[in-house]
Amino acid sequence: MANARSLVKRLKSVRNIRKITRTMELIATGRFKKAMDRATEAAAYTRKLSEIVGDLGTADLKFSHPLLEGRPETKKSVLLVLTSNRGLCGGYNGSVLRNTLRHIKQLTEDGIEYTLEVSGKRGVKFLNFQQIDLARTYVNFEDKPTFAEVDELGLRYVADYIAGRIDRLDVSYTRFDSISRQEAVVESILPLSSLAGDSDTQGEGGSVDYEFQPSPQEILEELVPAAFRAKLFKCFLDAAVSEQIARMVAMKGATENADEMAGTLKQQYNRARQASITSELAEIIGGAAALE
């Protein structure tokens, strides 16, 4: 009977954990839907800006914006890493951090001086454990990053690039392609000439001719920084929705495992209870036979 009691306690614990994981799954599902709506709304705007900037980057214009001009040689680079503040999201953080370590190794081999900036407590703790110097850390970005918060970073990166303090900006994050596909990548978003490859019109109809009003200079000065800041904001939105998908899948798996474990423990309890009843009946029958 002692074994049956321990099985009852274990079964109760598993059921309590199952309630928690199921609740977390439902919360992640609700947050995922909201995050996906924000990412989808920003995707079309960012994509069109990228196409226009890509066309302008390859057009024969007398005027060019500094953010469109790549450096002859990359000497200083900034690597921005986007991770989560909370765990229980499967391999979400692990994939981003593995890419980050590989990219750091590549930068070191190429002799490029890099500055590492990390968003998310999980990434900060891991890289501190790896004894990697962090220039800046951010823990204020949750599942709903605002444009104003990201724009502060974007304005600083723009100023640093134009002033020549950095030659490239890379972002290590999880890109959201669809509900069934998210990919951990390291993407260069400065200089913006790299966005030319995002345009679907490139290679199909050739270069695009634009008529500027009032002038190319004024339009480029407004459009190019806006395209970069929108691209940076989309990286944060993609990371947020990918995190919720990973947590939703992880908690669903944990709930299913709890159901399976509860079923196994229930069977073990029934067998132990049946064996206990059989033993008691045998003792009663044996005692009755001894009295005869």
C-alpha positions in Angstrom: 0.0 0.0 0.0 3.0 2.3 0.6 3.8 2.0 -3.2 0.2 3.0 -4.1 0.4 6.0 -1.8 3.6 7.2 -3.5 2.0 6.7 -6.9 -1.0 8.8 -5.8 1.4 11.6 -4.8 3.3 11.5 -8.1 0.0 11.4 -10.1 -1.2 14.5 -8.2 2.1 16.3 -8.9 2.0 15.5 -12.6 -1.6 16.7 -12.9 -0.7 20.0 -11.1 2.3 20.5 -13.5 0.0 19.7 -16.4 -2.4 22.5 -15.4 0.6 24.9 -15.3 1.9 23.9 -18.7 -1.5 24.0 -20.3 -2.1 27.5 -18.9 1.2 28.7 -20.2 0.4 27.2 -23.6 -2.8 29.1 -23.8 -1.1 32.4 -22.7 1.6 31.9 -25.4 -1.1 31.2 -28.0 -2.8 34.5 -27.2 0.4 36.5 -27.2 1.5 34.8 -30.4 -1.6 35.9 -32.3 -1.1 39.5 -31.2 2.6 39.4 -32.0 2.0 37.8 -35.4 -0.6 40.5 -36.3 2.0 43.2 -35.5 4.8 41.4 -37.5 2.5 40.9 -40.5 1.4 44.5 -40.5 5.0 45.7 -40.5 6.2 43.1 -43.1 4.5 44.7 -46.1 5.7 48.2 -45.2 9.2 47.1 -44.5 9.3 45.0 -47.7 8.2 47.9 -49.9 10.7 50.2 -48.4 13.4 47.7 -48.9 12.5 47.3 -52.5 12.6 51.0 -53.1 15.9 51.5 -51.3 17.3 48.5 -53.2 16.3 50.1 -56.5 17.8 53.4 -55.4 21.0 51.7 -54.3 21.5 50.4 -57.8 20.2 53.4 -59.7 22.5 55.9 -61.4 21.9 58.9 -59.2 24.2 61.8 -58.7 23.3 61.9 -55.0 23.7 59.0 -52.6 22.9 58.6 -48.9 25.8 57.5 -46.6 23.7 54.5 -45.3 23.7 53.1 -48.9 27.5 53.3 -49.2 29.4 50.2 -48.1 32.9 50.5 -46.7 35.9 49.4 -48.8 37.0 47.4 -45.8 35.1 46.4 -42.7 37.1 47.2 -39.6 34.5 47.8 -36.9 31.3 45.8 -36.6 28.4 45.8 -34.2 26.6 42.5 -33.5 23.1 42.9 -31.9 21.8 39.6 -30.4 18.0 39.2 -29.8 17.0 36.6 -27.1 14.2 36.3 -24.6 13.9 37.4 -21.0 12.2 34.2 -20.0 12.9 30.5 -20.6 10.6 27.6 -21.3 10.6 28.2 -25.0 12.4 25.1 -26.3 15.5 25.7 -28.4 14.6 29.3 -29.3 17.5 30.9 -27.4 19.9 28.1 -28.1 19.7 28.4 -31.9 20.3 32.2 -31.7 23.2 31.9 -29.3 24.9 29.1 -31.4 24.7 31.4 -34.4 26.1 34.2 -32.4 29.1 32.2 -31.2 29.9 31.1 -34.8 29.6 34.7 -36.0 31.9 35.9 -33.3 34.5 33.3 -34.2 34.3 34.3 -37.8 34.7 38.0 -37.0 37.8 37.1 -34.9 39.3 35.0 -37.7 38.7 37.9 -40.1 40.4 40.4 -37.8 37.3 42.5 -37.5 36.9 44.5 -34.3 33.3 43.9 -33.0 31.1 45.3 -30.3 28.5 43.0 -28.8 25.1 44.2 -27.7 22.5 41.8 -26.3 18.8 42.0 -25.7 17.2 39.5 -23.3 18.2 38.1 -19.9 18.9 34.6 -21.3 21.4 35.9 -23.8 23.1 38.1 -21.3 23.5 35.3 -18.7 24.8 32.8 -21.3 27.4 35.2 -22.9 28.5 36.4 -19.4 29.0 32.7 -18.5 31.1 32.3 -21.7 33.2 35.3 -20.5 32.4 37.4 -23.6 32.5 41.1 -23.1 29.2 42.9 -23.6 29.1 46.5 -24.6 25.4 47.1 -23.9 22.6 45.0 -22.6 18.8 45.4 -22.9 16.1 43.7 -20.8 13.3 46.1 -21.5 12.1 44.5 -24.7 9.3 42.0 -24.0 6.8 40.3 -26.3 5.5 43.7 -27.4 8.5 45.9 -28.5 7.5 49.4 -29.3 8.8 51.4 -32.2 9.9 54.2 -29.9 12.1 51.9 -27.9 13.7 50.3 -31.0 14.0 53.7 -32.7 16.4 54.9 -30.0 18.8 52.1 -31.0 18.2 52.8 -34.7 19.0 56.5 -34.4 22.3 55.7 -32.6 23.3 53.1 -35.2 22.6 55.6 -38.0 24.7 58.3 -36.3 27.6 55.9 -35.6 27.6 54.6 -39.2 27.5 58.0 -40.7 30.3 59.2 -38.4 32.4 56.2 -39.3 32.5 54.7 -35.9 31.1 51.4 -37.2 31.3 49.8 -40.6 28.6 47.2 -40.4 25.6 46.2 -38.2 24.7 42.5 -37.9 21.6 41.2 -36.1 21.4 37.7 -34.7 17.8 36.8 -34.2 15.0 34.3 -35.2 13.4 35.3 -38.5 9.7 34.7 -38.8 8.8 33.2 -42.2 5.5 31.5 -41.4 3.7 29.8 -38.5 5.5 26.5 -39.4 8.9 28.0 -40.2 11.2 30.2 -38.1 14.9 30.4 -38.8 17.8 31.6 -36.6 19.9 33.9 -38.8 22.6 36.5 -38.6 21.6 39.3 -41.0 23.5 42.4 -42.0 21.2 45.4 -42.1 23.9 48.1 -42.4 24.9 49.3 -45.0 21.5 49.3 -46.7 23.0 48.3 -50.0 22.5 44.7 -48.7 18.7 45.3 -49.0 18.9 45.4 -52.7 18.7 41.6 -52.8 15.3 41.7 -51.0 13.7 43.4 -53.9 11.6 41.0 -56.1 12.0 43.3 -59.0 15.8 42.9 -59.2 16.9 40.7 -62.0 13.4 40.6 -63.6 12.7 44.0 -65.1 16.1 45.6 -64.6 16.5 49.0 -62.9 13.5 51.1 -62.1 13.3 54.8 -63.2 12.0 57.2 -60.6 10.8 60.8 -60.9 11.6 62.8 -57.8 9.6 65.6 -56.4 10.9 67.9 -54.9 14.4 66.4 -55.2 16.3 63.1 -54.8 18.4 64.5 -51.9 15.4 65.4 -49.7 13.6 62.1 -50.5 16.6 59.9 -49.8 17.5 61.8 -46.6 14.0 60.9 -45.3 13.5 57.5 -46.9 16.8 55.7 -46.3 17.0 56.2 -42.5 13.2 55.3 -42.3 13.9 52.0 -44.2 16.7 51.1 -41.9 14.7 51.8 -38.7 11.7 49.9 -40.1 14.0 46.9 -40.9 15.5 47.0 -37.4 12.0 47.1 -35.8 10.9 44.2 -37.9 13.8 42.1 -36.5 12.5 42.7 -33.0 8.9 41.9 -34.1 10.1 38.7 -35.8 12.0 37.7 -32.7 9.0 38.3 -30.5 6.6 36.2 -32.5 9.1 33.4 -33.0 9.6 33.3 -29.2 5.9 32.9 -28.6 5.7 30.1 -31.2 8.6 28.3 -29.6 7.0 28.6 -26.1 3.6 27.5 -27.4 5.1 24.4 -29.0 7.3 23.6 -25.9 4.3 23.9 -23.5 2.1 21.9 -25.8 4.8 19.1 -25.8 5.1 19.3 -22.0 1.3 19.1 -21.6 1.2 16.0 -23.9 4.0 14.4 -21.9 2.2 15.1 -18.7 -0.9 13.4 -20.0 1.1 10.4 -21.1 2.9 10.2 -17.7 -0.4 10.6 -15.8 -1.9 7.7 -17.8 1.1 5.5 -17.0 1.0 6.3 -13.3 -2.7 5.6 -13.2 -2.1 2.2 -14.7 0.7 1.5 -12.2 -1.6 2.6 -9.3 -4.4 0.4 -10.5 -2.0 -2.6 -10.7 -0.6 -1.8 -7.2 -4.1 -1.5 -5.8 -5.2 -4.7 -7.4 -2.1 -6.5 -6.0 -2.8 -5.1 -2.5 -6.5 -6.3 -2.6 -5.4 -9.7 -3.9 -2.9 -10.0 -1.1 -5.4 -9.0 1.6 -7.9 -11.5 0.2 -5.3 -14.2 0.3 -4.5 -13.4 3.9 -8.2 -13.5 4.9 -8.7 -16.8 3.2 -5.5 -18.2 4.7 -6.6 -17.1 8.2 -10.1 -18.6 7.7 -8.6 -21.9 6.6 -6.2 -22.0 9.6 -9.2 -21.6 12.0 -10.9 -24.6 10.5 
